[in-house]
Amino acid sequence: MTTTEGLLVPPGHGRVVHTPAQRVTFKVTGTHSRAASTFEVEVPPGFDVGAHVHTRSEELFYVLEGELDVLAFEPRIRTPDNWQKWESSSGTRVVRATPGTLIVVPAGCPHAFANPTDTPSRMFFQSSPPPDHERYFEELLEILGSDGPPDLEAIEQLRKRYDIEQLTPLKHR
C-alpha cells in the first residue's frame, strides 16, 4: 500500500453496517492502514458479545458513551456460561466501563463486553491486523440481521474462520 494522502473521516461518516443487534461504522479499513481497522460501534441494551479469544489479533476499546461491562483477563476457570462472574488468579474481576475507559486486549487474552443498561452505548474499537475484523463484522451482522434467533452454528463457523474462539455465547435482545 502506497499513498501520499492521509484519511479524514468526518463525524457521522463511514460505511455503516446495521442490524437490530448492533450498528458498526467502518472508520479506517485495511485499504487505508496496514496497522489496524477502526470502527465506531453502537452497543444496544442487552447485547453481550460473549467471552472469546484471538490467537493473532490485538484489540483496543474506548468507551465514548454509556456503560459496558468488560473483561480482559484469563480467568481461573473458563466457565461456559457467565463470564460476568469470572475472576483472574490475581483477583481481577469484570469492570463497569464508563466514558473515557480504555481497554487493550493482547492476542491470547480472553475478553468480552456487554451492555447491561437500558440505553445504548457507543465505543471506539480498533483491531489489528486488518482486514479480518472488517470481514467478520460484515458477515456477523448479516447473520444477526436475519429474522428470529441468531443462527448459532453459522456464528460458530464464522468465528472459526476469523481466529475467534468463542468461550461463552453471544446474546442480544
N, C-alpha and C positions, 0 to 999 in steps of 0.2 A: 504494500500500500504506500503510494507516494502522493502527497498532497501539499499544496502551497497555501491552503486556506484553512483556517480553523472552522469550527462549527458553532453557531449561535442558535439556540432553541429558545424562543421567547416563551413567557408564561402562557399556558394553555395550548401550546403546540406540541407536536409529536404524534406519531401514529398510535391510535387508541384501539385496544382490543378489550371488549366489554361483554360481560355475561352477568346474569343475576348473582354469580358467586364472587366476582372480582372485576375490577377495572384497572388495566395496566396501560400506561402511556410510555411508549418507547422514546427515550430522550437521546441516547447515544447507542449506536449499534456497531457491530463488527465492521461495517462499511466505513466508519469514521475513527475507530480505535482498535488497536491491537491489544490494549491493556484490559479493557472491561466494557461490558454492556451496562447501560444505566437506564433505570426505569423510575417512574413515579407510580406508586401502587396505592389504590384506594382499597382498604380492607373493610368490608361491611360487617355490621354486627353479627356475631355468631360464627364468622369464618375462622377455621382452625386449619392451618396448612399441614399439621401433623408433624411430629418429630421425624427428622430424616438426616442423612449424612451423605456427603460427596467425597469421593476419594481424590479428585483432582481440582475441583472448583473452590475458590475462595469467595466469600460474600461480605458485604457491608450493608447494614441497615441503619437509617437515621429517621427517627420519628419526627414528622412535621406537624401533625395534628392528631388529637385524640389520644387514646391509650391502647397499648398492646401488652399482652403477657408474652415474654420472650425467654428463650432458653438458648444457651450457647456453652455447653459443657458436657463432658462424659459423665453419665450418672453411675452411681454404684451398681444399680441394676437397671437394665433396659426393659422395663415392663411394657407389654404391648398395648396398653390401653390409655393411660392418663399421664402424659408427660408433665402436666402441671404439678404433679406431686413428686417429680424426680428430685434427687439431691446428689451432689457430687461427693467424692470421698473427702474433700476438704470442707464440706458443709454448704457449698454454693447451692442456691435454690432459684427457682423461676422468679423473675423480676417483673414488676409492672412498669413498663417503659412509657414515659410521658414525653411531650415535645422537647426536643434537644438531646434525647438519649441516642447514643451511637453504639451499635453492636457490630463487632468484627468477628467473622467466623472463618477460621483457617480450615484448609482441607482436612478431612478426617474427624471434624468436631461435630457431634450431634447438635442440632439446632431446630427451633420451631418458633412460630408466632401465632397468636390468636387474638381476636378482638372479642373480649367478654362483655363489652359495654353495649348500650343501646344506640350508640351513634357511630357513624363511620370514622375510621382512622385513615391517615394518609402517611406514607413513608417514601423516602428516597431509598432506592435499592440498587446496589451495584454488584455485578457478578463477573468473575474473571476465571478463565479466559472467555472472550466472545467467540462465536455467536451461540453457543449451546443453550443458554438460558432464553435467548430470544426465541429460538425454535421451540423449546419446551413450553414457554408461555403460550405461544400461538396454538400449539396442539392441545395443551391442558385446557385452555379457555374454550376451545372448540368442544371438547368432551363435556365440560361443565355447563356449556350453553345449551345442551340438549334438554328436552323436557324430561321430567321425572328425576329420580335419584341418580347420583353420579355413577357411571359405569366403572366400578372399582377395578375390574380386570383390565380394562383399557388404560386406566391411570397407572396401574402397576407395570404394564408393559412399556408405557411411555417413560416412566421413571427409570426403568432399567436401561433404556436406550440413551438416557441423558445423565448417567452417572449419579443416580439418586437412589439410595437405599432407604425405603420408607420404613420407619420404626413404629409409628402409631398412625391411625387412619386420618386422612383429610376429611374435614367436616364443614358443612355450611348449611345455613337455614334455608 
